[in-house]
Amino acid sequence: MRPARLALARLAARFALALLALVALGASARDVTWDGTSYLPIGLRLGSDTRLRMPEEFDDAWERDTEVAVTTLDPQTLIIRPRSDAIEQRLTLRGRRTGTLYLARASTSLPYTPLVVVRNAALVGDAATQATAALTVVGVLRSMMQGIAPAGFHVEGSSRVLLEQAPYRIVAREFWSSPRFNGIVADLASTVAGATIPVVPANIVLRAPELGTLRAAAPERFELDAASPATRLFLVFAR
């Protein structure tokens, strides 16, 4: 086997193992529905992160923000880490699309899960419309590129390094899952400074039965160089 093909085979094997690790993360998520009357439960644990995935873009306001370290992963995802082992406070989030005021209870006394996904019934109609366009591989790929999850999809933010082997470094940003399709949104960067590196989707051969068969691999750029050393990579698997 030529060195180039051997390198690609090793890349595929490592990438597949990393993707399987991402699948395991989905088992520890908790879905909650906003009903307009009950506080959203957000369990915290000292030394751990809680990712709060909202149904729309939002602005947040904490009762006492000195008690938690908060970062925004993307317009719909908040990463929360408590600074002590006893936290009990309220969080208000305002949806930018609907104007909905979501009220949440963040507490270390609540059961901890690393991911809390919030649903809003008022957005079901929009999601149903999106689902029609996402019944094909191309539709799922388009939705991932637009950053709009169709109905039936669970999206989890990530910062996991999938591969770090010359000439590539691949970091997962989102893992999309549904009964029929799975997808990965990742950042692909060159590790060879100043070199021109082609990005050839046909050479990305991944076999991950738990995800399905790789049906599409689309980078935003097909060449990495000194001026543009990184690009976004979209992968779609069908069961």
C-alpha positions as CSV (number, residue, x, y, z in Angstrom):
1,M,0.0,0.0,0.0
2,R,1.4,3.4,-1.0
3,P,2.2,5.8,1.9
4,A,-0.6,8.2,0.9
5,R,-3.2,5.4,0.9
6,L,-1.9,4.0,4.2
7,A,-2.1,7.5,5.8
8,L,-5.8,7.8,4.6
9,A,-6.6,4.3,5.9
10,R,-5.2,5.2,9.4
11,L,-7.0,8.6,9.3
12,A,-10.3,6.7,8.5
13,A,-9.8,4.2,11.4
14,R,-9.0,6.9,14.0
15,F,-11.9,9.1,12.8
16,A,-14.3,6.2,13.0
17,L,-13.2,5.5,16.6
18,A,-13.7,9.1,17.6
19,L,-17.2,9.2,16.0
20,L,-18.2,6.1,18.0
21,A,-17.1,8.0,21.2
22,L,-19.4,10.8,20.2
23,V,-22.4,8.4,19.9
24,A,-21.8,7.3,23.5
25,L,-22.2,10.9,24.6
26,G,-25.8,11.1,23.4
27,A,-26.9,8.6,26.1
28,S,-26.4,11.1,28.9
29,A,-28.7,13.9,27.5
30,R,-31.9,15.0,29.1
31,D,-34.8,16.5,27.2
32,V,-37.2,19.0,28.9
33,T,-40.1,20.9,27.4
34,W,-40.9,24.5,28.2
35,D,-44.5,24.7,29.3
36,G,-44.6,28.4,30.4
37,T,-45.2,27.6,34.0
38,S,-42.4,25.4,35.4
39,Y,-38.8,26.2,35.9
40,L,-36.5,24.4,33.5
41,P,-34.3,22.0,35.7
42,I,-30.6,22.4,35.1
43,G,-28.5,20.0,37.3
44,L,-25.0,21.2,38.1
45,R,-22.0,19.4,39.5
46,L,-18.7,20.9,40.8
47,G,-15.9,20.1,38.4
48,S,-18.2,19.3,35.5
49,D,-19.8,21.2,32.6
50,T,-23.5,21.3,31.9
51,R,-24.4,22.1,28.3
52,L,-27.8,23.8,27.9
53,R,-29.2,23.6,24.4
54,M,-32.0,26.0,23.8
55,P,-34.6,25.7,20.9
56,E,-33.7,29.1,19.6
57,E,-31.0,31.8,19.8
58,F,-31.1,33.5,23.2
59,D,-29.8,36.1,25.6
60,D,-29.2,35.1,29.2
61,A,-29.3,36.8,32.6
62,W,-28.1,35.1,35.9
63,E,-29.4,35.9,39.4
64,R,-25.7,35.7,40.7
65,D,-23.3,35.2,37.9
66,T,-20.3,35.1,40.2
67,E,-21.3,31.6,41.3
68,V,-20.9,30.1,37.8
69,A,-18.5,30.2,34.9
70,V,-20.6,30.6,31.7
71,T,-19.5,30.5,28.1
72,T,-21.5,30.4,24.8
73,L,-20.6,27.5,22.6
74,D,-22.9,28.7,19.8
75,P,-26.0,30.9,19.6
76,Q,-28.2,28.2,21.0
77,T,-25.8,26.5,23.5
78,L,-24.6,27.6,26.9
79,I,-21.8,25.9,28.8
80,I,-22.2,26.2,32.6
81,R,-19.7,25.2,35.3
82,P,-20.4,25.9,39.0
83,R,-17.6,27.5,41.1
84,S,-18.7,25.8,44.4
85,D,-20.4,22.5,45.4
86,A,-23.6,24.3,46.6
87,I,-25.4,26.4,43.9
88,E,-29.0,27.4,43.9
89,Q,-30.1,30.2,41.6
90,R,-32.4,31.3,38.9
91,L,-31.6,31.9,35.2
92,T,-33.7,33.9,32.7
93,L,-33.2,33.3,29.0
94,R,-35.0,35.4,26.3
95,G,-35.5,33.7,22.9
96,R,-34.4,36.1,20.1
97,R,-36.8,34.5,17.5
98,T,-40.0,34.3,19.5
99,G,-39.4,36.7,22.4
100,T,-40.2,33.8,24.8
101,L,-38.9,34.3,28.4
102,Y,-37.6,30.9,29.6
103,L,-37.1,30.6,33.4
104,A,-34.7,28.0,34.7
105,R,-33.5,26.7,38.0
106,A,-29.8,25.9,38.1
107,S,-28.9,23.8,41.1
108,T,-26.3,21.3,42.3
109,S,-29.1,19.6,44.2
110,L,-30.8,18.5,40.9
111,P,-29.8,15.3,39.1
112,Y,-26.8,16.0,37.0
113,T,-26.6,15.4,33.2
114,P,-23.9,16.9,31.0
115,L,-26.5,18.0,28.4
116,V,-30.0,19.5,28.9
117,V,-32.0,20.0,25.7
118,V,-34.9,22.3,25.9
119,R,-38.0,22.0,23.6
120,N,-40.6,24.6,22.8
121,A,-43.9,23.5,21.4
122,A,-44.3,27.0,19.8
123,L,-41.5,26.1,17.4
124,V,-42.9,22.7,16.3
125,G,-44.5,24.2,13.3
126,D,-41.3,25.7,12.0
127,A,-39.5,22.4,12.7
128,A,-42.1,20.4,10.8
129,T,-41.6,22.6,7.7
130,Q,-37.8,22.1,8.0
131,A,-38.3,18.3,8.2
132,T,-39.8,18.1,4.8
133,A,-36.6,19.5,3.2
134,A,-34.4,17.2,5.3
135,L,-35.8,13.8,4.2
136,T,-32.8,13.3,1.8
137,V,-29.1,13.3,2.3
138,V,-28.8,16.6,0.4
139,G,-31.6,18.1,2.6
140,V,-29.7,17.0,5.8
141,L,-26.5,18.4,4.4
142,R,-28.2,21.7,3.6
143,S,-29.7,21.9,7.1
144,M,-26.3,21.3,8.7
145,M,-24.8,24.1,6.6
146,Q,-27.6,26.5,7.6
147,G,-27.3,25.4,11.2
148,I,-31.1,24.7,11.5
149,A,-31.9,21.3,13.0
150,P,-35.1,19.7,11.4
151,A,-37.7,18.1,13.6
152,G,-36.6,14.7,14.9
153,F,-32.9,15.7,15.2
154,H,-30.9,15.9,18.4
155,V,-27.9,18.3,18.2
156,E,-25.1,18.2,20.7
157,G,-22.3,20.7,20.8
158,S,-18.8,19.4,21.1
159,S,-15.2,20.5,21.2
160,R,-13.8,16.9,20.9
161,V,-10.6,16.5,18.8
162,L,-11.4,13.7,16.3
163,L,-8.0,13.5,14.7
164,E,-4.6,15.2,15.0
165,Q,-2.4,13.6,12.5
166,A,-0.5,15.4,9.7
167,P,-1.6,17.0,7.5
168,Y,-5.0,17.3,9.3
169,R,-6.5,18.3,12.6
170,I,-10.2,17.6,12.8
171,V,-12.4,18.9,15.7
172,A,-16.1,18.1,16.0
173,R,-18.3,21.1,16.7
174,E,-21.7,19.4,16.6
175,F,-23.1,15.8,16.5
176,W,-26.5,15.5,14.8
177,S,-28.6,12.4,15.3
178,S,-32.0,11.1,14.2
179,P,-33.6,7.7,13.6
180,R,-32.7,7.9,9.9
181,F,-29.7,10.2,9.6
182,N,-26.6,11.1,11.6
183,G,-24.2,14.0,10.9
184,I,-21.0,15.6,12.1
185,V,-20.1,19.3,11.8
186,A,-16.4,19.6,12.2
187,D,-13.5,22.0,11.8
188,L,-10.7,20.7,9.5
189,A,-7.4,22.5,9.7
190,S,-4.0,21.9,8.2
191,T,-1.1,21.0,10.5
192,V,1.5,21.8,7.8
193,A,2.3,25.5,8.0
194,G,2.5,27.3,4.7
195,A,1.7,24.2,2.6
196,T,-1.1,23.8,0.1
197,I,-3.3,20.8,1.2
198,P,-6.1,19.5,-0.9
199,V,-9.4,18.4,0.8
200,V,-10.8,15.6,-1.3
201,P,-14.2,14.3,0.0
202,A,-13.9,11.0,-1.9
203,N,-10.8,10.2,0.1
204,I,-12.7,10.4,3.4
205,V,-13.6,6.8,3.9
206,L,-15.3,6.2,7.2
207,R,-17.0,3.0,8.4
208,A,-19.1,3.4,11.5
209,P,-22.0,1.0,11.6
210,E,-23.5,2.7,14.6
211,L,-23.8,5.9,12.5
212,G,-24.8,4.2,9.3
213,T,-23.1,4.5,5.9
214,L,-21.3,7.7,5.0
215,R,-23.3,9.3,2.2
216,A,-21.9,12.8,2.0
217,A,-18.7,14.6,3.0
218,A,-18.6,18.3,2.0
219,P,-16.0,20.9,3.0
220,E,-16.6,24.6,2.6
221,R,-13.2,24.8,1.0
222,F,-11.5,22.2,-1.1
223,E,-7.9,23.5,-0.5
224,L,-6.1,24.6,2.6
225,D,-3.1,27.0,2.3
226,A,-1.3,29.7,4.2
227,A,-4.1,32.3,3.7
228,S,-6.9,29.8,4.6
229,P,-5.5,27.0,6.8
230,A,-8.9,25.7,8.0
231,T,-12.4,24.9,6.8
232,R,-15.7,23.6,8.0
233,L,-16.4,19.9,7.2
234,F,-20.0,18.4,7.0
235,L,-20.5,14.6,7.1
236,V,-23.9,12.9,6.7
237,F,-24.5,9.2,7.5
238,A,-27.7,7.3,6.5
239,R,-29.0,4.2,8.3
